[in-house]
Structure formats: C-alpha cells, structure tokens
Amino acid sequence: MLPALVAVFNEETIERINDLQALMVDVDNNKVAQSCHSIKSSAGTYGALLVQQHAEELEIMAKSNHTEEVQAKLPLLIHSLEDAINALALRCD
C-alpha cells in the first residue's frame, strides 16, 4: 500500500514541479500560494518536513505579494520536492 501512496505523491509532485517552473517565468502570486498550500499539506503527510517548510514560507511570501522573494525561493522548493521524491522512492524499494 505504501508504494501506491508514494506513487500518487510522486505523480502529483511532478505535476506541481512543472506548474511551479512555469510560474517562475510569469509569477502569479495567487497560483503560487494555492500550489504551495497544497504542497505543504502533502509534504506534511509524507514527512517531507523541508518541503513543508519551504512551501509554507513561499505561501506567506506569495500572499504578501513579495514577487521577487517568491522568484528567489521557488528553485529551493523545486529542489526539495525532487529530493523528497527520490527519498520516498528509496524507502519503497
């Protein structure tokens, strides 16, 4: 069952990474905040605490319309999401 849940997390996370990469070019703070809120919840469920922390910080920045800070922080969130996918995959092997 855990591998199936992790597969869903990975699939959704890859979609979110693609969405976030698009938002890095044309920042829409509302979309960033919504996406980060979802990521924060999912990350917490799977114990990806660094992802959760980055997502929470970005959500706050986006809601405050700190666009430059959002652009600077998005790559950190994307990188931590990629690391979380890899770490969860290792646990399921």
ZADORO-978626 format. One line per field, with one value per atom (N, C-alpha, C, CB): residue number from 1; x, y, z. Coordinates in steps of 0.001 Angstrom, whole numbers, plus 500000, padded with zeros to 6 digits. Glycine has a CB too. Layout:
<recs>
resi NUM / ...
xx X / ...
yy Y / ...
zz Z / ...
</recs>
This chain:
<recs>
resi 1 / 1 / 1 / 1 / 2 / 2 / 2 / 2 / 3 / 3 / 3 / 3 / 4 / 4 / 4 / 4 / 5 / 5 / 5 / 5 / 6 / 6 / 6 / 6 / 7 / 7 / 7 / 7 / 8 / 8 / 8 / 8 / 9 / 9 / 9 / 9 / 10 / 10 / 10 / 10 / 11 / 11 / 11 / 11 / 12 / 12 / 12 / 12 / 13 / 13 / 13 / 13 / 14 / 14 / 14 / 14 / 15 / 15 / 15 / 15 / 16 / 16 / 16 / 16 / 17 / 17 / 17 / 17 / 18 / 18 / 18 / 18 / 19 / 19 / 19 / 19 / 20 / 20 / 20 / 20 / 21 / 21 / 21 / 21 / 22 / 22 / 22 / 22 / 23 / 23 / 23 / 23 / 24 / 24 / 24 / 24 / 25 / 25 / 25 / 25 / 26 / 26 / 26 / 26 / 27 / 27 / 27 / 27 / 28 / 28 / 28 / 28 / 29 / 29 / 29 / 29 / 30 / 30 / 30 / 30 / 31 / 31 / 31 / 31 / 32 / 32 / 32 / 32 / 33 / 33 / 33 / 33 / 34 / 34 / 34 / 34 / 35 / 35 / 35 / 35 / 36 / 36 / 36 / 36 / 37 / 37 / 37 / 37 / 38 / 38 / 38 / 38 / 39 / 39 / 39 / 39 / 40 / 40 / 40 / 40 / 41 / 41 / 41 / 41 / 42 / 42 / 42 / 42 / 43 / 43 / 43 / 43 / 44 / 44 / 44 / 44 / 45 / 45 / 45 / 45 / 46 / 46 / 46 / 46 / 47 / 47 / 47 / 47 / 48 / 48 / 48 / 48 / 49 / 49 / 49 / 49 / 50 / 50 / 50 / 50 / 51 / 51 / 51 / 51 / 52 / 52 / 52 / 52 / 53 / 53 / 53 / 53 / 54 / 54 / 54 / 54 / 55 / 55 / 55 / 55 / 56 / 56 / 56 / 56 / 57 / 57 / 57 / 57 / 58 / 58 / 58 / 58 / 59 / 59 / 59 / 59 / 60 / 60 / 60 / 60 / 61 / 61 / 61 / 61 / 62 / 62 / 62 / 62 / 63 / 63 / 63 / 63 / 64 / 64 / 64 / 64 / 65 / 65 / 65 / 65 / 66 / 66 / 66 / 66 / 67 / 67 / 67 / 67 / 68 / 68 / 68 / 68 / 69 / 69 / 69 / 69 / 70 / 70 / 70 / 70 / 71 / 71 / 71 / 71 / 72 / 72 / 72 / 72 / 73 / 73 / 73 / 73 / 74 / 74 / 74 / 74 / 75 / 75 / 75 / 75 / 76 / 76 / 76 / 76 / 77 / 77 / 77 / 77 / 78 / 78 / 78 / 78 / 79 / 79 / 79 / 79 / 80 / 80 / 80 / 80 / 81 / 81 / 81 / 81 / 82 / 82 / 82 / 82 / 83 / 83 / 83 / 83 / 84 / 84 / 84 / 84 / 85 / 85 / 85 / 85 / 86 / 86 / 86 / 86 / 87 / 87 / 87 / 87 / 88 / 88 / 88 / 88 / 89 / 89 / 89 / 89 / 90 / 90 / 90 / 90 / 91 / 91 / 91 / 91 / 92 / 92 / 92 / 92 / 93 / 93 / 93 / 93
xx 500821 / 500000 / 500867 / 499065 / 501943 / 502809 / 503370 / 503946 / 503848 / 504349 / 503290 / 504858 / 502040 / 500969 / 500737 / 499667 / 500764 / 500595 / 501751 / 500473 / 502950 / 504131 / 504069 / 505429 / 503574 / 503435 / 502483 / 502933 / 501394 / 500451 / 501127 / 499179 / 501835 / 502561 / 503543 / 503306 / 504305 / 505301 / 504652 / 506111 / 503567 / 502872 / 502361 / 501703 / 501705 / 501180 / 502309 / 500307 / 503390 / 504519 / 505186 / 505536 / 505323 / 505912 / 505046 / 506077 / 503725 / 502821 / 503023 / 501350 / 503145 / 503328 / 504674 / 503225 / 505707 / 507016 / 506900 / 508084 / 506214 / 506029 / 505268 / 505288 / 504222 / 503458 / 504329 / 502246 / 505127 / 505985 / 507053 / 506642 / 507595 / 508600 / 508004 / 509184 / 506766 / 506089 / 505852 / 504750 / 505540 / 505280 / 506553 / 504603 / 507711 / 508968 / 509163 / 510162 / 508651 / 508802 / 507769 / 508668 / 506529 / 505434 / 504729 / 504430 / 505240 / 504753 / 503313 / 505660 / 502473 / 501108 / 501035 / 500014 / 501091 / 501179 / 500002 / 501266 / 498810 / 497663 / 497859 / 496372 / 498336 / 498575 / 499714 / 498889 / 500750 / 501866 / 501361 / 503006 / 500573 / 500059 / 499192 / 499251 / 498317 / 497454 / 498273 / 496453 / 499222 / 500058 / 500874 / 500990 / 501453 / 502270 / 501439 / 502969 / 500210 / 499332 / 499097 / 497978 / 498835 / 498631 / 499894 / 498172 / 501026 / 502304 / 502601 / 503444 / 502340 / 502590 / 501819 / 502197 / 500570 / 499746 / 500254 / 498297 / 500517 / 501006 / 502346 / 501128 / 503227 / 504565 / 504476 / 505440 / 503596 / 503423 / 502935 / 502459 / 502049 / 501524 / 502626 / 500462 / 503600 / 504662 / 505947 / 504954 / 505919 / 507095 / 508208 / 507628 / 507882 / 508875 / 508902 / 508539 / 509556 / 509487 / 510151 / 510126 / 511251 / 511907 / 511014 / 513270 / 510376 / 509429 / 508303 / 508862 / 507788 / 506696 / 507111 / 506258 / 508316 / 508819 / 508958 / 510171 / 509589 / 509744 / 508381 / 510574 / 507458 / 506134 / 505396 / 505314 / 505511 / 504848 / 505428 / 504986 / 506755 / 507397 / 506969 / 508929 / 506938 / 506536 / 505071 / 506788 / 504235 / 502814 / 502638 / 502027 / 503340 / 503261 / 503786 / 504056 / 504934 / 505506 / 504547 / 506850 / 503964 / 503060 / 501808 / 502668 / 501262 / 500076 / 500374 / 499539 / 501641 / 502059 / 502551 / 503158 / 502433 / 502855 / 504327 / 502020 / 505165 / 506615 / 507178 / 507298 / 506900 / 507194 / 508669 / 506735 / 509551 / 510986 / 511450 / 511797 / 510947 / 511303 / 510749 / 510774 / 509542 / 508938 / 509809 / 507501 / 510230 / 511075 / 512394 / 511346 / 512944 / 514216 / 514051 / 514804 / 512912 / 512697 / 512131 / 511758 / 511468 / 510867 / 511863 / 510234 / 513072 / 514019 / 514351 / 515300 / 514378 / 514639 / 513513 / 514812 / 512293 / 511156 / 511191 / 509824 / 511453 / 511510 / 512594 / 511772 / 513751 / 514850 / 514475 / 516123 / 513851 / 513478 / 512378 / 513012 / 511498 / 510485 / 511138 / 509481 / 512114 / 512829 / 513550 / 513837 / 514165 / 514837 / 513842 / 515575 / 512667 / 511644 / 511172 / 510446 / 510982 / 510581 / 511620 / 510404 / 512882 / 513960 / 514032 / 515302 / 513896 / 513968 / 512813 / 513961 / 511620 / 510470 / 510599 / 509169 / 511150 / 511353 / 512310 / 511897 / 513346 / 514306 / 513655 / 515487 / 512743 / 512065 / 511160 / 511252 / 510683 / 509745 / 510437 / 508755 / 511723 / 512459 / 512783 / 513751
yy 498803 / 500000 / 501264 / 499996 / 501263 / 502438 / 502779 / 502216 / 501805 / 502150 / 502826 / 500902 / 502397 / 503017 / 504460 / 502211 / 504704 / 506068 / 506964 / 506062 / 506432 / 507195 / 507493 / 506424 / 506547 / 506769 / 507929 / 505491 / 508006 / 509117 / 510433 / 508888 / 510432 / 511633 / 512064 / 511381 / 511110 / 511431 / 512006 / 510190 / 511396 / 511865 / 513290 / 510926 / 513523 / 514862 / 515872 / 514842 / 515440 / 516336 / 516731 / 515679 / 515800 / 516126 / 517150 / 514851 / 516999 / 517990 / 519355 / 517543 / 519370 / 520642 / 521279 / 520426 / 520458 / 520989 / 521671 / 519858 / 521022 / 521624 / 522941 / 520658 / 522960 / 524196 / 525294 / 523938 / 524939 / 525928 / 526456 / 525323 / 525583 / 526042 / 527059 / 524858 / 526849 / 527820 / 529129 / 527251 / 529031 / 530235 / 531024 / 529860 / 530391 / 531113 / 532176 / 530138 / 531916 / 532849 / 533967 / 532114 / 533590 / 534555 / 534363 / 534375 / 535030 / 534808 / 535292 / 535522 / 534400 / 534713 / 534329 / 533943 / 535334 / 535064 / 534248 / 536363 / 534446 / 533653 / 532175 / 534160 / 531878 / 530481 / 529877 / 530379 / 530670 / 530183 / 529839 / 531243 / 530726 / 530489 / 529230 / 531704 / 529052 / 527870 / 526593 / 527979 / 526626 / 525449 / 525115 / 525677 / 526134 / 525912 / 525389 / 527203 / 525843 / 525349 / 523842 / 526116 / 523428 / 522002 / 521195 / 521802 / 521735 / 521051 / 520911 / 521808 / 521976 / 521965 / 520833 / 523320 / 520668 / 519611 / 518223 / 519764 / 518018 / 516708 / 516368 / 516682 / 517342 / 517113 / 516715 / 518371 / 517359 / 517018 / 515596 / 517975 / 515163 / 513803 / 512766 / 513599 / 513065 / 512107 / 512370 / 512118 / 513320 / 513579 / 514328 / 512303 / 514992 / 515784 / 517187 / 515846 / 517282 / 518496 / 519704 / 518245 / 519495 / 520613 / 521159 / 520178 / 520276 / 520700 / 521493 / 519475 / 520981 / 521644 / 523048 / 520811 / 523170 / 524465 / 525446 / 524291 / 525006 / 525886 / 526300 / 525184 / 525352 / 525645 / 526656 / 524359 / 526502 / 527445 / 528851 / 526972 / 528944 / 530250 / 530899 / 530106 / 530104 / 530633 / 531049 / 529603 / 530276 / 530621 / 531992 / 529538 / 532215 / 533503 / 534631 / 533450 / 534406 / 535426 / 535764 / 534948 / 534734 / 534950 / 535708 / 533610 / 535341 / 536039 / 537501 / 535340 / 537798 / 539173 / 539897 / 539173 / 539248 / 539816 / 540202 / 541028 / 539402 / 539608 / 538818 / 539169 / 539312 / 538586 / 538252 / 539385 / 539188 / 538923 / 537824 / 540202 / 537842 / 536797 / 535443 / 537155 / 535459 / 534228 / 533649 / 534492 / 534493 / 534029 / 533461 / 535174 / 534054 / 533581 / 532256 / 534632 / 532059 / 530871 / 529671 / 531220 / 529903 / 528796 / 527692 / 529321 / 528028 / 526949 / 526064 / 527542 / 526640 / 525845 / 524845 / 526763 / 525294 / 524392 / 523278 / 525167 / 523634 / 522628 / 521598 / 523295 / 522064 / 521154 / 520241 / 521951 / 520796 / 519970 / 518972 / 520860 / 519341 / 518397 / 517226 / 519110 / 517539 / 516481 / 515556 / 517090 / 516132 / 515319 / 514427 / 516224 / 514967 / 514190 / 513012 / 515085 / 513235 / 512143 / 511027 / 512658 / 511405 / 510410 / 509671 / 511083 / 510398 / 509777 / 508803 / 510854 / 509192 / 508297 / 507063 / 509039 / 507248 / 506101 / 505095 / 506567 / 505590 / 504696 / 503906 / 505497 / 504534 / 503853 / 502730 / 504848 / 502864 / 501863 / 500730 / 502524 / 500858 / 499789 / 498640 / 500333
zz 500000 / 500000 / 500000 / 501209 / 500786 / 500826 / 499453 / 501804 / 498683 / 497351 / 496473 / 496659 / 496593 / 495805 / 496239 / 495940 / 497539 / 498042 / 497617 / 499566 / 497692 / 497287 / 495791 / 497633 / 495004 / 493564 / 493283 / 492867 / 494030 / 493873 / 494258 / 494737 / 495379 / 495806 / 494726 / 497139 / 494200 / 493181 / 491928 / 492824 / 491494 / 490292 / 490484 / 489942 / 491610 / 491890 / 492056 / 493150 / 492669 / 492904 / 491596 / 493833 / 490684 / 489384 / 488653 / 488525 / 488728 / 488131 / 488778 / 488278 / 490084 / 490795 / 490451 / 492316 / 490304 / 489905 / 488547 / 489856 / 487606 / 486285 / 486377 / 485362 / 487203 / 487400 / 488000 / 488306 / 489007 / 489663 / 488716 / 490900 / 487866 / 486909 / 485947 / 486132 / 485533 / 484668 / 485412 / 484156 / 486694 / 487487 / 487781 / 488791 / 487650 / 487864 / 486788 / 487870 / 485599 / 484486 / 484586 / 483139 / 484844 / 484910 / 486253 / 483703 / 487275 / 488640 / 488793 / 489656 / 489269 / 489670 / 491144 / 488783 / 492007 / 493443 / 493972 / 494199 / 493406 / 493857 / 493544 / 493204 / 492329 / 491948 / 492759 / 490449 / 493001 / 493818 / 495216 / 493893 / 495808 / 497161 / 497208 / 497647 / 496214 / 496175 / 496035 / 495021 / 495126 / 494897 / 496140 / 493698 / 496751 / 497948 / 499111 / 498355 / 499212 / 500275 / 500104 / 500268 / 498876 / 498600 / 498853 / 497161 / 498403 / 498603 / 500087 / 497899 / 500837 / 502284 / 502956 / 502911 / 502585 / 503177 / 502807 / 502734 / 501527 / 501071 / 501699 / 499547 / 501738 / 502295 / 503763 / 502141 / 504495 / 505901 / 506086 / 506554 / 505218 / 505282 / 505120 / 504216 / 504258 / 503961 / 504728 / 502496 / 505631 / 506459 / 505757 / 506964 / 504662 / 503930 / 504550 / 502378 / 505692 / 506505 / 505847 / 507841 / 505136 / 504460 / 503351 / 503886 / 502619 / 501582 / 502227 / 500804 / 503315 / 504021 / 504461 / 505238 / 504981 / 505440 / 504274 / 506149 / 503183 / 502014 / 501455 / 500917 / 501382 / 500844 / 501716 / 500721 / 503019 / 503928 / 503776 / 505387 / 503705 / 503534 / 502219 / 503579 / 501157 / 499857 / 499845 / 498770 / 500493 / 500563 / 501222 / 501346 / 502312 / 503016 / 502136 / 504336 / 501482 / 500595 / 499459 / 500024 / 498857 / 497727 / 498164 / 497091 / 499320 / 499821 / 500138 / 501067 / 500446 / 500740 / 499489 / 501800 / 498334 / 497045 / 497012 / 496723 / 497619 / 497571 / 496389 / 498918 / 495198 / 493967 / 493809 / 492785 / 494091 / 493934 / 494882 / 494179 / 496101 / 497065 / 496624 / 498468 / 496066 / 495555 / 494447 / 495033 / 493517 / 492415 / 492929 / 491434 / 493956 / 494510 / 495251 / 495451 / 495886 / 496731 / 495964 / 497868 / 494847 / 494103 / 493743 / 492847 / 493287 / 492971 / 494178 / 492419 / 495376 / 496581 / 496834 / 497803 / 496637 / 496824 / 495786 / 496735 / 494547 / 493486 / 493788 / 492119 / 494195 / 494523 / 495694 / 494859 / 496713 / 497867 / 497499 / 499034 / 496573 / 496092 / 495360 / 495164 / 494523 / 493801 / 494777 / 492804 / 495796 / 496820 / 497562 / 497820 / 497855 / 498567 / 497724 / 498939 / 496434 / 495539 / 495585 / 494084 / 495477 / 495494 / 496830 / 495205 / 497928 / 499254 / 499474 / 500347 / 499066 / 499227 / 498339 / 498906 / 497154 / 496259 / 496892 / 494888 / 497550 / 498209 / 499338 / 498754 / 500051 / 501159 / 500676 / 501965 / 499453 / 498925 / 498184 / 498003 / 497958 / 497252 / 498177 / 496642
</recs>
